[in-house]
């Protein structure tokens, strides 16, 4: 068990959670020159009501708490019978490097496995080498990258296999 608690996102606190997501991703937006104009889909520019929309679409969402304060977020999106995509994993800047992100990631792996899925995927800004290294350190492998016309950066993809069968040789 980690130092923080992870609970299903409470609809009564969605707007507080949206503020945490925006503030958490603002550092990345600033670092990579993202704006509402050149990257409107970036979580730094998450519109009010987005979590309600995502909940209605069946996306699983969880808040990371330090006591009663929301300090992080994670969203899980079922892609197929075997794949869950990890979205919007974030921790407030003042809480980073304290294990909360790792706790959210471990939770996502366990939850995806409990859902019967064998793979967890994530897309990141390919040039965000620190984040990419963090995912690799935590069991993910890079699987490629793609340019999207509506984004000013290359999107890198990583995946983590959740239920590898042990080799007999």
C-alpha positions in Angstrom: 0.0 0.0 0.0 1.3 3.4 -0.9 1.5 6.6 1.1 -1.5 8.1 -0.7 -5.0 6.8 -1.3 -6.5 6.1 -4.7 -10.3 6.2 -5.0 -12.8 6.2 -7.9 -13.3 9.8 -8.9 -16.2 11.3 -7.0 -18.5 13.2 -9.4 -19.1 15.7 -6.7 -15.4 16.6 -7.0 -15.0 16.5 -10.8 -14.4 20.3 -11.1 -11.7 20.1 -8.4 -10.1 17.1 -10.2 -10.2 19.0 -13.5 -8.3 21.9 -11.9 -5.7 19.4 -10.6 -5.3 17.9 -14.1 -4.9 21.4 -15.7 -2.4 22.5 -13.2 -0.4 19.2 -13.4 -0.2 19.3 -17.2 0.5 23.1 -17.3 4.2 22.3 -16.5 4.5 20.0 -19.5 2.6 22.5 -21.7 5.0 25.2 -20.7 8.1 23.0 -21.2 7.1 22.0 -24.7 5.5 25.3 -25.9 1.9 23.9 -26.0 -0.9 26.4 -26.1 -4.7 26.1 -26.4 -4.3 27.1 -30.1 -1.6 24.5 -31.1 -2.6 21.7 -28.8 -6.2 22.2 -27.6 -6.6 18.5 -26.7 -3.7 18.6 -24.2 -5.0 18.1 -20.6 -3.5 21.4 -19.6 -6.5 22.9 -21.5 -9.1 20.5 -20.2 -12.5 22.1 -20.5 -14.9 22.3 -17.6 -17.2 19.3 -17.6 -14.8 17.0 -19.4 -14.7 14.5 -16.5 -18.5 14.3 -16.6 -18.4 13.6 -20.3 -15.7 11.0 -19.8 -17.7 9.3 -17.0 -20.8 9.2 -19.3 -18.6 7.5 -21.9 -17.7 4.7 -19.4 -14.1 5.8 -18.8 -12.7 4.7 -15.4 -11.3 7.6 -13.5 -9.4 7.7 -10.1 -8.2 10.5 -7.9 -5.0 10.3 -5.9 -5.5 11.8 -2.4 -3.2 13.1 0.3 -5.6 12.9 3.1 -8.7 14.7 1.7 -6.8 16.7 -0.9 -6.8 15.6 -4.6 -3.2 15.6 -5.8 -3.3 13.4 -8.8 -5.5 11.6 -11.4 -5.5 8.7 -13.7 -8.0 7.5 -16.4 -8.3 4.1 -17.9 -9.9 3.5 -21.3 -10.7 0.0 -22.6 -9.4 -0.2 -26.1 -10.0 -3.9 -26.8 -10.5 -7.2 -25.1 -6.8 -7.2 -24.3 -5.8 -3.5 -24.1 -6.4 -0.7 -21.6 -5.0 2.7 -22.4 -3.7 4.9 -19.6 -4.7 8.5 -20.0 -4.0 11.7 -18.1 -1.8 10.2 -15.4 -0.7 13.3 -13.4 0.4 14.5 -10.0 0.5 18.1 -8.9 4.0 19.6 -9.3 4.5 20.1 -5.5 3.8 16.4 -4.9 6.1 14.9 -7.6 9.0 12.6 -6.8 7.2 11.4 -3.7 5.9 8.1 -5.1 2.4 9.2 -6.1 2.9 8.7 -9.8 4.4 5.2 -9.3 1.4 4.4 -7.0 -1.0 5.5 -9.7 0.9 3.5 -12.4 0.9 0.3 -10.2 -2.8 0.8 -9.5 -3.4 1.1 -13.3 -1.5 -2.1 -14.0 -3.4 -4.0 -11.3 -6.8 -2.6 -12.4 -6.2 -3.5 -16.0 -5.2 -7.0 -15.0 -8.3 -7.3 -12.8 -10.3 -6.3 -15.9 -8.9 -9.3 -17.7 -6.6 -7.2 -20.0 -3.1 -8.2 -20.8 -1.6 -4.9 -22.0 -1.5 -1.3 -20.7 -0.6 1.3 -23.3 0.2 5.0 -23.1 1.0 7.9 -25.5 3.4 10.6 -24.5 5.2 13.5 -26.1 8.1 11.7 -27.7 10.6 14.4 -26.8 9.7 14.1 -23.1 12.7 11.9 -22.5 12.4 12.1 -18.7 8.8 10.8 -18.8 9.7 8.1 -21.4 12.6 6.9 -19.2 10.2 6.8 -16.2 7.8 4.6 -18.0 10.6 2.3 -19.2 11.9 2.1 -15.7 8.4 1.0 -14.7 8.1 -1.9 -17.1 7.0 -0.2 -20.4 8.6 -0.7 -23.7 8.5 1.9 -26.6 6.5 0.6 -29.5 6.7 3.5 -32.0 5.8 7.0 -32.7 3.3 8.9 -34.8 2.7 12.4 -36.2 -0.8 13.7 -35.8 -1.8 16.7 -38.0 -3.5 18.5 -35.1 -0.5 18.2 -32.7 2.7 20.2 -32.7 4.8 17.2 -31.4 5.5 13.6 -32.2 3.5 11.2 -30.1 5.5 8.3 -28.7 3.7 5.0 -27.7 4.7 2.6 -24.9 3.2 -0.6 -23.6 3.4 -2.8 -20.6 2.5 -6.5 -20.9 0.5 -7.5 -17.8 0.3 -11.3 -18.0 3.3 -12.7 -19.7 3.4 -16.5 -19.5 6.7 -17.8 -18.1 9.0 -19.4 -20.5 9.6 -23.1 -20.1 13.1 -22.9 -21.6 
